[in-house]
């Protein structure tokens, strides 16, 4: 299992996490067994926006004695009426829900306190005006919440939350369908808007946890994929993990067999993770954009083309750390010999030869 460090913290979270939205349909015993098996196999990061609140107690039993090795996101605004998921902007209801969740899990602190589902500007206004933000901030001051995060599907609204400088984590929907404007109503934003948001997160040290990596399962079936071609679980996960700022992908599981499918990913061969096939069916709006897929490897001049592009994109939005990382590369864009190898292999039709010249000029190489 690979682990990545939260930029504003010391936590090392597993790149493969686990969502629990579909766990409410199995027995308490199976929920506990699923969480325990995930932990035993190196998964230490969980999202607890659950479909039914019968998940909390078995989750708590599964992490008992391992609390300092497990990190989870708890959503302030997700509430459970008659045990079923709903959402609320009522502060008193949110306080009651949190108290009950903590009691059911037997925990006295939350790793990531998430402001839930900020998809519209009005959502953000209500979270501020209704005292929800102040409440979560007070919990952080007391050490009950270690980090503040938020979940969203909307880049323009996400920027408003990021403007406050309060967030250490963002949960965002990432998959090829959404990023290349072939998704549903949750795939908000253009290709460039979504990419810019993730680059801003990386530049400012905000980690990203990924929801909807399989587009609700549609990408895994040619009959439902917007590309009319199925991708594999490994391809979808690797695609997400190659995006800027992403720390962990948290696909939901419904039962033990779903978990077993996910657990095959860490040991999967690199060629099984290669998602460059999406270049053949992405829309014209996505062409010419490097997505750091590294399908252009190996470069005869030994340039890490994807990494060079990534540092350049981040430097353009003011990330001095990325610029410094570029300066320390042993092989820079200026080493390009214009052989055409990368241009021929790029599935997104990026003129990497031209990009290397542009990047070299930008950094003054």
Buried (B, 14 or more C-beta within 10 A) or exposed (E): EEBBEBBBBEBBBBBBBBBBBBBBEBEEEBBBBBBBBBBEBBBBBBBBBBBBBBBBBBBBBBBEEEBEEBBBBBBBBBBBEEEEBEBBBBBEBBBEBBEBBBEBBBBEEBBBBBBBBBBBEEBBEBBEEBBBBEBBBEBBEEEBBBBBBBBBBBBEBBBBBBEEEBBBBBBBBBBBBBBBBBBBEBBBBBBEBBBBBBBBBBBBBBBBBBBBBBBBEBBBEEEEBBBEEBBBBBBBBBBBBBBBBBBBBBBBBBBBEBBEBBBEBBEBEEEEBBBBBBBEBBEEEBBEBBBBBBBBBEBEBEBBBBBBBBBBBBBBEEBEBBBEBBEEBEEBBBBBEEEEBBBEBBBBBBEBBEBBBEBBEBBEB
